[in-house]
Structures are given as C-alpha cells and as structure tokens.
Amino acid sequence: MSLGHVAIIGFGAIARDLIDILAAQECAPDHLTLLVRPGREAEIQAALGTEASVTSSLDTVLAMRPDVVVECAGHRAVAAFGAAVLASGADLIVASVGALAEADLAAGLETAAQSSGAQCVVPAGAIGGIDALGAARLSGLISVDYIGTKPPGAWAGTPAEDVTDLAALTTPCTFFEGSAREAAQRYPKNANVAATLALAGLGMDRTRVRLVADPGTTENTHAFSVTSQALEFSMQLVGKPSLRNPKTSRSTVYSIARAVVNRRTAIVI
C-alpha cells in the first residue's frame, strides 16, 4: 500500500533525510510535494528532478490535497503554516515540537484540528518511552525530570554562549535549569525532546529540564525520570548526531518517518 501524497515543509537536514527514507520503503509515496522558501524553488527542483513537486505557495500545496503534511522547517514554519494545514483537513506531523511551548500557537492548532477533524501528530523524535509516560499520566504523575547533554559545538549559536565559553570547556557544564517551556523557547533547535516529554506528561511548566554541554562526548544523550501513582521509571538514550546538523539527533528523522508510515500500516505498534 502506498503512503499516498506526502507534503513536506522545508528542505533542511531532516527533510532531506526523510525524503530518502520514505523513498526506500515498499509503500513509498505516490507523490511528494515540498514547500520551501521563495527563491529556492528552481534550485531544489533541480536537485530532486522529477522525484517531487517544489513550490513556495501553501495554497498550491493544499490545493493538491496531500494525505499528510510533515513540518521540518522550525518553529516559525509551525506558526506560519500549521493552523492552515489542519484547517484544510490534512493531518500535520510536527517535527519542531518546541513551537507548541507558545500557548496561543498550540491553542490555535488545536482549534483548527477540531474544526476540520484533522490531527496534529507529535512524533517521539529523539526520545523513547513516550508510551509509558502517557500511560503513567493517566494514573497521576508526580514528577518528570529531563537532562539533555550534547557536545559544546551543538550548542553554538544559542544562549548557552552567553553564560559559558563553550570552546574552553574541559568538564560538563550545566548552563540551563528550568521548565520545558523555557527550554523550548530559548533553545528552539535543541530542546524539542523536552517539549515532547512535557506534552506527553506534566505539561510545559511542571516538566523540569537541565541542559548540559559536555566536551567529553560526541553524541546527544537524552535522560529522563518519571514518578507516578502507577510506576516509576528512568530512561537514557544516546543518539548519534545528524550528519547534516549536529544539533539534531539522527534518530529524530526515523521517528518522523515511522509516524508517516504508520498512517498506512494495518497493524500499528
């Protein structure tokens, strides 16, 4: 069975990897459409050839009635296009989960989805255990604590540079402690895992987050612990950084691809 018509917003590291992964599936998309920034259409169309349609117009994308739209372009793209996609009746898979830390934006997406019957899908991304966390939430959560550790270079260009000299670090440095909402808003390219845990668990303001720059690692480590009325558990995942973007764990795109594939799978796990 085909994945149907898949539209992707963006053409960065995640989007490019996603295109390759979906094309390799037995149920590859019948058609692929990319929504990109104005002025890049010809360049990207030339790179992809006849593999996809490329446009900078959301109206053009929605007029083609895609089965699903996958956002892979950052917080601004979620704000600019998310509600319109959902209002059109197309399901939206959000990679930039941290955008939902903006309460008004999240409420707008929810309203648009409810009015059309579409779904806004948040994949697990670089983290695991979301099923156990979601189940524990129903029993009553007491605490959810997350620690995100990446090499110093992954935090370059972020507010971490304002509080520590990343290049001079010789030992791990915790440069942020606060809520998931604060983490997602201050580190939009690095804290999507914190936002995902918050949405599945205690919410943006009660999920506690620590962000660490560690010169002794080349990998992205996500660790969290949960205490609830039904169970207690902790989990640590060590993700390889994306070859195209070290701020992103390589596993993220596979989680997004799984969300796309599961839409057409008869038995879903």
C-alpha positions as CSV (number, residue, x, y, z in Angstrom):
1,M,0.0,0.0,0.0
2,S,1.3,3.4,-0.9
3,L,1.8,6.3,1.5
4,G,-0.2,8.4,-0.8
5,H,0.6,12.1,-1.3
6,V,3.1,13.3,1.2
7,A,3.9,17.0,1.5
8,I,7.0,18.3,3.4
9,I,7.6,21.8,4.7
10,G,11.3,22.6,4.5
11,F,14.4,21.2,2.8
12,G,16.9,21.1,5.6
13,A,18.7,18.2,7.2
14,I,15.6,16.4,8.5
15,A,13.6,16.9,5.3
16,R,16.3,15.7,3.0
17,D,16.9,12.5,5.1
18,L,13.1,12.0,5.3
19,I,12.8,12.0,1.6
20,D,15.4,9.3,1.2
21,I,13.9,7.2,4.0
22,L,10.4,7.3,2.6
23,A,11.6,6.6,-1.0
24,A,13.3,3.4,0.3
25,Q,10.0,2.0,1.8
26,E,8.0,-0.6,0.0
27,C,5.0,1.7,0.5
28,A,6.8,4.8,-0.9
29,P,4.7,7.9,-1.5
30,D,2.8,8.1,-4.8
31,H,3.7,11.8,-4.9
32,L,5.9,14.1,-2.9
33,T,5.5,17.9,-2.6
34,L,7.9,20.3,-1.0
35,L,7.0,23.7,0.4
36,V,10.2,25.8,0.5
37,R,11.2,29.4,1.0
38,P,10.6,31.7,-2.0
39,G,13.6,31.9,-4.3
40,R,14.8,28.3,-3.7
41,E,12.2,26.5,-5.9
42,A,14.4,26.1,-9.0
43,E,17.5,25.1,-7.0
44,I,15.6,22.4,-5.1
45,Q,13.6,21.2,-8.1
46,A,16.9,20.7,-10.0
47,A,18.3,18.8,-7.0
48,L,15.3,16.5,-6.8
49,G,14.4,16.2,-10.5
50,T,11.1,14.6,-11.1
51,E,11.1,13.0,-7.7
52,A,9.0,15.8,-6.2
53,S,7.0,18.9,-6.9
54,V,8.5,22.0,-5.4
55,T,6.6,25.3,-4.5
56,S,6.8,28.2,-2.2
57,S,3.0,28.5,-2.0
58,L,1.0,26.9,0.7
59,D,-2.2,27.4,-1.3
60,T,-0.7,25.3,-4.1
61,V,0.3,22.5,-1.7
62,L,-3.2,22.4,-0.1
63,A,-4.9,22.6,-3.5
64,M,-3.2,19.3,-4.3
65,R,-4.9,17.7,-1.3
66,P,-2.0,15.9,0.3
67,D,-2.8,13.0,2.6
68,V,-0.4,14.3,5.2
69,V,1.9,17.3,5.7
70,V,5.2,17.0,7.6
71,E,6.7,20.1,9.1
72,C,10.5,20.0,9.0
73,A,11.3,23.7,9.0
74,G,11.4,25.1,12.5
75,H,9.2,27.0,14.9
76,R,8.4,29.8,12.5
77,A,7.0,27.3,10.0
78,V,4.7,25.7,12.5
79,A,3.4,29.2,13.4
80,A,3.1,30.3,9.7
81,F,1.5,27.2,8.2
82,G,0.3,24.8,10.9
83,A,-3.2,26.1,11.5
84,A,-3.9,26.5,7.8
85,V,-2.8,22.9,7.1
86,L,-5.0,21.5,9.8
87,A,-8.0,23.7,8.8
88,S,-7.8,22.3,5.3
89,G,-8.4,18.8,6.7
90,A,-4.9,17.4,6.2
91,D,-3.1,15.8,9.1
92,L,0.1,17.6,10.3
93,I,3.2,15.9,11.7
94,V,5.2,18.4,13.7
95,A,9.0,17.9,13.9
96,S,9.6,21.3,15.7
97,V,7.6,20.3,18.8
98,G,9.1,23.1,20.8
99,A,6.9,25.5,18.9
100,L,4.0,24.2,21.0
101,A,5.5,25.9,24.0
102,E,3.8,29.0,22.8
103,A,0.4,28.6,24.4
104,D,-1.5,30.7,21.8
105,L,0.1,28.8,18.9
106,A,-0.8,25.4,20.5
107,A,-4.4,26.6,21.1
108,G,-4.7,27.7,17.5
109,L,-3.5,24.4,16.2
110,E,-5.9,22.5,18.5
111,T,-8.9,24.7,17.3
112,A,-8.0,24.2,13.7
113,A,-7.7,20.4,14.1
114,Q,-11.0,20.2,16.0
115,S,-12.9,22.2,13.4
116,S,-11.7,20.0,10.4
117,G,-11.3,16.6,12.1
118,A,-7.6,16.5,11.2
119,Q,-4.9,15.5,13.7
120,C,-1.7,17.3,14.7
121,V,0.7,14.4,15.4
122,V,3.7,14.8,17.6
123,P,6.2,12.0,17.0
124,A,8.5,10.9,19.8
125,G,11.5,12.2,17.9
126,A,14.9,11.5,19.6
127,I,13.3,10.2,22.8
128,G,11.7,6.9,23.8
129,G,9.3,5.8,26.5
130,I,6.5,8.2,25.4
131,D,4.0,5.3,25.6
132,A,4.9,4.5,29.2
133,L,4.9,8.2,30.1
134,G,1.5,8.7,28.5
135,A,0.1,5.7,30.4
136,A,1.6,6.9,33.7
137,R,0.0,10.3,33.1
138,L,-3.5,8.6,33.3
139,S,-2.6,7.2,36.7
140,G,-1.4,10.6,38.1
141,L,2.1,12.0,37.5
142,I,4.2,13.3,40.4
143,S,7.4,14.4,38.6
144,V,9.1,14.3,35.2
145,D,12.8,15.4,35.0
146,Y,14.8,15.6,31.8
147,I,18.6,16.1,31.2
148,G,19.8,16.9,27.7
149,T,23.5,16.5,27.1
150,K,25.3,17.4,23.8
151,P,28.9,18.3,22.8
152,P,29.7,22.0,23.1
153,G,29.5,22.5,19.3
154,A,25.9,21.5,19.3
155,W,25.1,24.5,21.5
156,A,26.9,27.0,19.3
157,G,24.8,29.9,18.3
158,T,22.4,29.5,21.3
159,P,22.1,31.5,24.6
160,A,24.5,28.9,26.1
161,E,27.2,31.1,24.7
162,D,26.1,34.0,26.9
163,V,26.7,32.0,30.1
164,T,29.8,29.9,29.3
165,D,32.7,29.7,27.0
166,L,31.8,26.6,25.1
167,A,35.1,26.3,23.3
168,A,37.1,26.4,26.6
169,L,35.1,23.7,28.5
170,T,37.1,20.8,29.9
171,T,34.3,19.3,32.1
172,P,30.5,19.0,31.6
173,C,28.7,22.4,32.2
174,T,25.0,22.7,33.1
175,F,24.1,26.0,31.6
176,F,20.3,25.9,31.9
177,E,17.9,24.7,34.5
178,G,14.2,25.5,34.3
179,S,10.9,24.4,32.8
180,A,10.3,22.7,29.5
181,R,8.5,25.8,28.2
182,E,11.6,28.0,29.0
183,A,13.9,25.4,27.4
184,A,11.9,25.1,24.2
185,Q,11.6,28.9,23.8
186,R,15.2,29.7,24.5
187,Y,16.7,26.7,22.6
188,P,14.3,26.1,19.8
189,K,16.7,23.9,17.7
190,N,17.9,21.8,20.7
191,A,15.1,21.3,23.2
192,N,12.3,19.6,21.2
193,V,12.7,16.5,23.3
194,A,11.9,18.5,26.5
195,A,8.7,19.8,24.8
196,T,7.7,16.3,23.7
197,L,8.1,14.9,27.2
198,A,6.1,17.9,28.5
199,L,3.2,17.3,26.1
200,A,3.1,13.6,27.0
201,G,3.4,14.2,30.7
202,L,3.1,17.0,33.2
203,G,2.9,19.9,30.8
204,M,5.3,22.7,29.8
205,D,5.6,24.4,33.2
206,R,5.9,21.4,35.5
207,T,8.4,19.4,33.5
208,R,11.9,20.2,34.8
209,V,14.8,20.5,32.4
210,R,18.6,20.6,32.6
211,L,20.7,21.3,29.5
212,V,24.4,20.3,29.6
213,A,27.4,20.9,27.3
214,D,29.9,18.1,27.7
215,P,33.3,18.3,25.9
216,G,33.9,14.6,26.6
217,T,31.1,13.4,24.3
218,T,30.4,13.5,20.5
219,E,26.8,12.2,21.0
220,N,23.5,13.6,22.1
221,T,22.2,12.0,25.3
222,H,18.6,12.3,26.5
223,A,17.8,11.1,30.0
224,F,14.6,11.4,32.0
225,S,13.0,10.0,35.1
226,V,9.3,9.7,35.9
227,T,7.4,9.2,39.1
228,S,3.7,8.5,39.1
229,Q,1.0,6.7,41.0
230,A,1.3,3.6,38.8
231,L,5.0,3.3,38.1
232,E,8.5,4.8,38.4
233,F,11.0,4.6,35.6
234,S,14.0,6.2,34.1
235,M,15.4,6.1,30.6
236,Q,18.6,7.2,28.8
237,L,19.1,7.3,25.0
238,V,22.4,8.0,23.4
239,G,21.7,9.4,19.9
240,K,24.2,9.8,17.1
241,P,24.1,13.4,15.9
242,S,22.7,14.1,12.4
243,L,25.4,14.0,9.8
244,R,23.9,17.2,8.3
245,N,23.1,19.0,11.6
246,P,24.8,18.2,14.9
247,K,22.1,20.0,16.9
248,T,19.7,17.2,15.9
249,S,19.9,13.5,16.8
250,R,20.0,11.2,13.8
251,S,17.1,9.1,15.3
252,T,14.7,12.0,15.0
253,V,14.1,11.6,11.3
254,Y,13.4,7.9,11.7
255,S,10.7,8.7,14.3
256,I,9.1,11.1,11.9
257,A,9.3,8.6,9.1
258,R,7.6,6.0,11.4
259,A,4.8,8.4,12.0
260,V,4.3,8.8,8.3
261,V,4.5,5.0,7.6
262,N,2.1,4.1,10.4
263,R,-0.7,6.1,8.8
264,R,-0.9,3.3,6.2
265,T,0.0,0.3,8.3
266,A,-2.6,-2.3,9.0
267,I,-1.2,-3.3,12.4
268,V,0.3,-0.3,14.3
269,I,2.6,-0.6,17.3
